[in-house]
Structure formats: C-alpha cells, structure tokens
Amino acid sequence: MLILYVLFGLFQALVGIHLVFPLLLYAFNRFRTESGTPPSADTGFEADYALIVTAYQQTYQLPEVIESLLRLRYTRYHIYVVADNCDVSTLTLNHPRVTLLRPETVLASNTKSHFYAIRHFIRAHERLVIIDSDNRVDPDLLIQLDAAFNRGFSAVQGVREAKNLDTDLACLDAARDIYYHFYDGKLLFGAGSSATLAGSGMAFQVDLYEQCLGHLTIEGAGFDKVLQAEILKRGYRIAFAPEAIVYDEKTSGAQQLVGQRARWINTWFRYFTFGFDLLGKGIRRQSWNQFLFGIVLLRPPLFLLLGASVLFAVLNLFIDPRFTWVWLGGLALFIAGFLLALRQSATDRRIYAALYQIPRFVGYQIAALLKVRKANALSVATHHGEPDQPNS
C-alpha cells in the first residue's frame, strides 16, 4: 500500500510541475543577467534561402501566399511550391523566383514534400524556410532570420501570429499560440534552452535539416516534434526570433478544430517519450539546453494537464485533503501564468473577449481525444477558410 501511495505521489509531482513551470521560467528570465546567446553580427551578406511551401489537396490560398513571399525585402531566395495531390489547372505561378513542383505520386507527408523540394533545388541553397499553404509573411522575415543565424545558430523558430480572428474559436486558437510563443519560445530560449518548433515559420541550415530527417520516414503529423528532438540530440540550440513573423490561419470551425487537435494529441502520445531521452542526455552531458527542453516535451496538451489536475484535486479529497489545496493553488498559478502571457504580448481585445468560451474549446478537444486513434486517417492537413466538410 505504501508503494502505491508513493507512486501516486510521484505521478502527481510529474504532472503538477507543469502547472508552475511557466512561472518558474518567467522568474528565471527576470533575474537572469546573461542570456547565454552569442552577440549579433551584421555581416552585410545575404544568405541564399529556399522557401518551401507545402500544399496538400488545397491550392486556393497559394496565390496569396506566393504574393506575400514575393514582397520580401531580400534578394537571394527562391520559392518552391510542392503541390501534393493538388489540382493546379487554375493555378498560375509565372515568376522567375517561383518553381511549382508536382510529385508524380501522392506523398501525403510534410517531410516527403520538403525533401522532394530539396531534390529539385535549382541551386545549392544554404538555408531553407518552411511555410504552410495558408501563411502570409512579414516583408522582413528573412532579415530577421538572418539576425539569428548570424549569432551562430543553425535552426530558428519565428512567431506565428494570427491571420484571422473571425470567430471565438480562432481567437482561442490564437491565445494558445501566444501562450506557447511566450513560454516555449521567448522564455525557454531566454533561459538558455531552445525554442520549440511550431510546424511553419521555421528555418534551418539545409545540411542540418538533411542530417536530422534524411534517414527517417515520418508518417502523419508531428515531423516538427521529431525534428526538434533530433536537433537537440546533436547538441544544437533552436533560436527564437520574435520579429520573424509568419501570419497563420487560425482554425475557425468546430469540425476543423476537432480533426486538427486529434492529430496533435496523437502526435504528443507518439513522441512525448523524446522528453525522457533528452532529460537523460541533459543530466549525463550536463546540458542545460537538453535538460530544460526534455521537461517541456513531457508536458501533456494543456487541456489534459488541466483535466488531470482537477482529477487529482478531487481524488485527494478522499486521500489527503491537504493536497487538494496544493492542486487548487497550482491551478491558480497556471491561470495566472496564462493571463501573464497574454498581458506580456500584443494581444488583440477580441482574444480577451473570447476567453469565456474556453470550456467550449476544451469540450472540442475532449471530442478530439476520443478520435485520437484514427487521427491521421481523418486527414493529413487542416482545411482552413472553407465551411466544415464531413470527414471522408
């Protein structure tokens, strides 16, 4: 009985640490005197970028994406559009900076599309940037990425700001991104670790990307989870570039949200064990970068974290009521940390106004959890900007 009690206590501690970890990161950054990043060096030299835009089945937003990329204030770059399983009969991309690629067979994979583009580079690019087919970019994106690369980093994550705040769900989706960019981007990097990768708006030295993923076959969602683990295992840090902005389409429809979150939850269950590996490496190698990042990878999706916390609070009413108060205190600190992230960021008023819909948002994620086993069969991409369609 004692062993079960101890194990239950340890499991509670493993979950509970994630409630207070964000505020610990905030405090660490406030009192830290050195960022641990090399000074910026403006070399005055432009690197050569490959901008890889991946599209699966949908092309209707591609003209807007390409137009945005062509407005970049930069000289040395080329755009590769990988139209996987797409009808491109109405698509006109006649520009010397743009190469439209049509794979002979259906790839249905982000990494396969990326490597298809790499194999068809018109020249040997030094760096690549991953862009989604619904993104727009800030004209200074590559200039801001250069600032990070010039400090000696080989991998950089920018910021994905909301392109649309047209529904409460889109606003809550944006609030989630603000939370992660603040803690898993700005503060985690500021604490001497690495920013987590967000799937797009990220850039790499081409040779590092090939080293990390060239030997792997990744099916379904989650290539960014594998990629960041591979980068950290090699001892690199992923820089955070807060001014390298990509505008991302937020999920507006309930069905779209459920399908997307089902894939993301599935991804966490598949890859969270990377956290144990990095924790172990961080301890053995005395690597603060790997150790902190390993803790972050073990954190469950926020709705699961909050659900488990409420469950433990209730269970402790019958086991040891003192710990119920501990859990309630942890939940209060988590909420304070969430609001702090919004206050410390340029948060639109519409996002604050939508916060009352959080229970509904959590409900959709519970529905997504019920579909997690067949998540990757629902679709390999989130359909944005169109009315909800039944899943095939």
Secondary structure by P-SEA (a helix, b strand, c coil): caaaaaaaaaaaaaaaaaaaaaaaaaaaaaaccccccccccccccccbbbbbbbbcccccaaaaaaaaaaacccccbbbbbbcccccccccccccccbbbbbbccccccaaaaaaaaaaaccccccbbbbbccccccccaaaaaaaaaaaacccbbbbbbcccccccaaaaaaaaaaaaaaacccaaaaaacbbbbbccccccccaaaaaaaccccccccccaaaaaaaaaaaabbbbbbbccbbbbbbccccaaaaaaaaaaaaaaaaaccaaaaaaaaaaaaaccaaaaaaaaaaacccaaaaaaaaaaaaaaaaaccaaaaaaaaaaaaaaaaaaaaaaaaccccaaaaaaccaaaaaaaaaaaaaaaccccccccccccccccccccc
